[in-house]
Amino acid sequence: MTRYLLAAAAALLPFTPLAARAEIDPAKAHAVIGMLRAYGCTLNEAQTSLFMEDMGTTPEEYREILADAVARGFATGDASVMGGVTLDADFCTLRHAESGDALLVEVMRYNGCRIELSEIPTLLLPLGYMQDTLSPAVQAGIADGRIVPESAQVLTLSEAACHPAM
């Protein structure tokens, strides 16, 4: 009987790291997502290897970040394959997105369903937003209730926009 218990315990040991999955480093996630955005929403296998050091990630961290993006609905593909993931158009850049407000909502959803005025230069300007495109996107989101001004400095998403699967 003791042998069976030891065998069962030994069989469970490899699953422990999966249950204790580490939290994703936001800086590394932004670096990976930013690199994909810069190269048309996806990287091929050669680009992934070439830019891995620039992104500041290991191959395992890269796969984990993209698996999280796929699981959360921001990307499609197979994260276990280098070059196997593509960002959704409404999460990529203004050039690829269906609309400016759709991209803004997805970026806010990825950013904890909010954005502060101070984050606009780092989160939105690299995506192609300028004053003439950002303001209409914000106004469109406010008009249909997806974006809620929390203050003059902070915009949040409505519950429905933040958690669209609910």
One Martini backbone bead per residue (centre of mass of N, CA, C, O) as a GRO file, in nm:
protein
  166
    1MET     BB    1   0.058   0.063  -0.021
    2THR     BB    2   0.299   0.259   0.006
    3ARG     BB    3   0.390   0.235  -0.289
    4TYR     BB    4   0.134   0.369  -0.413
    5LEU     BB    5   0.162   0.643  -0.271
    6LEU     BB    6   0.443   0.713  -0.383
    7ALA     BB    7   0.364   0.693  -0.681
    8ALA     BB    8   0.145   0.911  -0.671
    9ALA     BB    9   0.327   1.141  -0.570
   10ALA     BB   10   0.533   1.127  -0.807
   11ALA     BB   11   0.317   1.187  -1.033
   12LEU     BB   12   0.242   1.486  -0.918
   13LEU     BB   13   0.502   1.663  -0.929
   14PRO     BB   14   0.493   1.776  -1.232
   15PHE     BB   15   0.219   1.958  -1.165
   16THR     BB   16   0.299   2.184  -0.967
   17PRO     BB   17   0.398   2.419  -1.157
   18LEU     BB   18   0.121   2.464  -1.295
   19ALA     BB   19  -0.029   2.560  -1.033
   20ALA     BB   20   0.235   2.768  -0.979
   21ARG     BB   21   0.199   3.006  -1.162
   22ALA     BB   22   0.346   3.269  -1.265
   23GLU     BB   23   0.354   3.590  -1.293
   24ILE     BB   24   0.337   3.832  -1.523
   25ASP     BB   25   0.547   4.058  -1.653
   26PRO     BB   26   0.452   4.361  -1.768
   27ALA     BB   27   0.711   4.452  -1.916
   28LYS     BB   28   0.736   4.195  -2.091
   29ALA     BB   29   0.458   4.206  -2.220
   30HIS     BB   30   0.498   4.482  -2.358
   31ALA     BB   31   0.743   4.396  -2.527
   32VAL     BB   32   0.608   4.171  -2.689
   33ILE     BB   33   0.363   4.323  -2.797
   34GLY     BB   34   0.527   4.554  -2.927
   35MET     BB   35   0.682   4.377  -3.128
   36LEU     BB   36   0.440   4.268  -3.281
   37ARG     BB   37   0.328   4.543  -3.365
   38ALA     BB   38   0.588   4.638  -3.525
   39TYR     BB   39   0.548   4.349  -3.713
   40GLY     BB   40   0.228   4.306  -3.786
   41CYS     BB   41   0.124   4.110  -3.523
   42THR     BB   42   0.384   3.930  -3.593
   43LEU     BB   43   0.617   3.655  -3.562
   44ASN     BB   44   0.855   3.479  -3.673
   45GLU     BB   45   1.088   3.256  -3.591
   46ALA     BB   46   1.335   3.434  -3.662
   47GLN     BB   47   1.244   3.691  -3.512
   48THR     BB   48   1.219   3.574  -3.233
   49SER     BB   49   1.518   3.503  -3.199
   50LEU     BB   50   1.633   3.790  -3.262
   51PHE     BB   51   1.433   3.950  -3.028
   52MET     BB   52   1.452   3.822  -2.745
   53GLU     BB   53   1.657   4.012  -2.604
   54ASP     BB   54   1.502   4.281  -2.655
   55MET     BB   55   1.249   4.177  -2.478
   56GLY     BB   56   1.358   4.023  -2.211
   57THR     BB   57   1.323   3.710  -2.282
   58THR     BB   58   1.237   3.399  -2.268
   59PRO     BB   59   1.094   3.145  -2.427
   60GLU     BB   60   0.900   3.083  -2.191
   61GLU     BB   61   0.792   3.370  -2.146
   62TYR     BB   62   0.688   3.415  -2.429
   63ARG     BB   63   0.483   3.183  -2.429
   64GLU     BB   64   0.325   3.276  -2.177
   65ILE     BB   65   0.232   3.549  -2.283
   66LEU     BB   66   0.083   3.435  -2.539
   67ALA     BB   67  -0.104   3.240  -2.392
   68ASP     BB   68  -0.248   3.464  -2.239
   69ALA     BB   69  -0.349   3.623  -2.487
   70VAL     BB   70  -0.518   3.389  -2.598
   71ALA     BB   71  -0.692   3.331  -2.343
   72ARG     BB   72  -0.796   3.650  -2.342
   73GLY     BB   73  -0.843   3.735  -2.667
   74PHE     BB   74  -0.580   3.896  -2.817
   75ALA     BB   75  -0.518   3.615  -2.961
   76THR     BB   76  -0.391   3.380  -3.205
   77GLY     BB   77  -0.295   3.043  -3.166
   78ASP     BB   78   0.032   2.886  -3.098
   79ALA     BB   79   0.244   2.933  -2.825
   80SER     BB   80   0.440   2.674  -2.866
   81VAL     BB   81   0.502   2.831  -3.132
   82MET     BB   82   0.724   2.991  -3.296
   83GLY     BB   83   0.523   3.216  -3.470
   84GLY     BB   84   0.202   3.118  -3.378
   85VAL     BB   85   0.116   3.428  -3.320
   86THR     BB   86  -0.168   3.659  -3.342
   87LEU     BB   87  -0.287   3.953  -3.326
   88ASP     BB   88  -0.552   4.117  -3.296
   89ALA     BB   89  -0.658   4.383  -3.470
   90ASP     BB   90  -0.795   4.528  -3.203
   91PHE     BB   91  -0.473   4.497  -3.067
   92CYS     BB   92  -0.261   4.632  -3.245
   93THR     BB   93  -0.339   4.875  -3.464
   94LEU     BB   94  -0.482   5.132  -3.628
   95ARG     BB   95  -0.426   5.007  -3.911
   96HIS     BB   96  -0.578   4.719  -3.829
   97ALA     BB   97  -0.821   4.821  -3.711
   98GLU     BB   98  -1.153   4.873  -3.731
   99SER     BB   99  -1.118   5.090  -3.490
  100GLY     BB  100  -1.030   5.320  -3.258
  101ASP     BB  101  -1.226   5.223  -3.029
  102ALA     BB  102  -1.159   4.923  -3.037
  103LEU     BB  103  -0.861   4.952  -2.961
  104LEU     BB  104  -0.897   5.108  -2.697
  105VAL     BB  105  -1.059   4.892  -2.548
  106GLU     BB  106  -0.844   4.665  -2.564
  107VAL     BB  107  -0.618   4.817  -2.419
  108MET     BB  108  -0.777   4.862  -2.158
  109ARG     BB  109  -0.832   4.566  -2.096
  110TYR     BB  110  -0.526   4.490  -2.073
  111ASN     BB  111  -0.501   4.749  -1.852
  112GLY     BB  112  -0.742   4.692  -1.639
  113CYS     BB  113  -0.984   4.877  -1.757
  114ARG     BB  114  -0.773   5.123  -1.795
  115ILE     BB  115  -0.674   5.482  -1.819
  116GLU     BB  116  -0.425   5.714  -1.802
  117LEU     BB  117  -0.305   6.002  -1.910
  118SER     BB  118   0.003   5.916  -1.860
  119GLU     BB  119  -0.026   5.649  -2.064
  120ILE     BB  120  -0.061   5.747  -2.357
  121PRO     BB  121   0.232   5.767  -2.472
  122THR     BB  122   0.297   5.450  -2.421
  123LEU     BB  123   0.017   5.305  -2.530
  124LEU     BB  124  -0.096   5.485  -2.793
  125LEU     BB  125   0.110   5.623  -2.985
  126PRO     BB  126   0.242   5.354  -3.102
  127LEU     BB  127  -0.052   5.280  -3.249
  128GLY     BB  128  -0.128   5.579  -3.407
  129TYR     BB  129  -0.208   5.793  -3.225
  130MET     BB  130  -0.368   6.106  -3.222
  131GLN     BB  131  -0.548   6.370  -3.150
  132ASP     BB  132  -0.742   6.319  -3.408
  133THR     BB  133  -0.797   6.001  -3.304
  134LEU     BB  134  -0.843   5.985  -2.995
  135SER     BB  135  -1.089   6.160  -2.933
  136PRO     BB  136  -1.302   6.005  -3.108
  137ALA     BB  137  -1.263   5.732  -2.961
  138VAL     BB  138  -1.352   5.825  -2.684
  139GLN     BB  139  -1.631   5.939  -2.765
  140ALA     BB  140  -1.745   5.673  -2.877
  141GLY     BB  141  -1.718   5.511  -2.609
  142ILE     BB  142  -1.897   5.700  -2.441
  143ALA     BB  143  -2.159   5.702  -2.615
  144ASP     BB  144  -2.191   5.364  -2.582
  145GLY     BB  145  -2.066   5.287  -2.273
  146ARG     BB  146  -1.770   5.161  -2.259
  147ILE     BB  147  -1.677   5.443  -2.159
  148VAL     BB  148  -1.569   5.582  -1.835
  149PRO     BB  149  -1.541   5.866  -1.665
  150GLU     BB  150  -1.378   5.901  -1.360
  151SER     BB  151  -1.195   6.141  -1.461
  152ALA     BB  152  -0.975   6.366  -1.599
  153GLN     BB  153  -0.741   6.116  -1.576
  154VAL     BB  154  -0.967   5.872  -1.596
  155LEU     BB  155  -1.040   5.569  -1.768
  156THR     BB  156  -1.308   5.337  -1.799
  157LEU     BB  157  -1.471   5.041  -1.811
  158SER     BB  158  -1.723   4.877  -1.848
  159GLU     BB  159  -1.824   4.576  -1.755
  160ALA     BB  160  -1.895   4.473  -2.044
  161ALA     BB  161  -1.618   4.563  -2.176
  162CYS     BB  162  -1.425   4.415  -1.978
  163HIS     BB  163  -1.643   4.148  -1.985
  164PRO     BB  164  -1.765   4.010  -2.269
  165ALA     BB  165  -1.835   3.701  -2.172
  166MET     BB  166  -2.069   3.776  -1.950
   0.00000   0.00000   0.00000
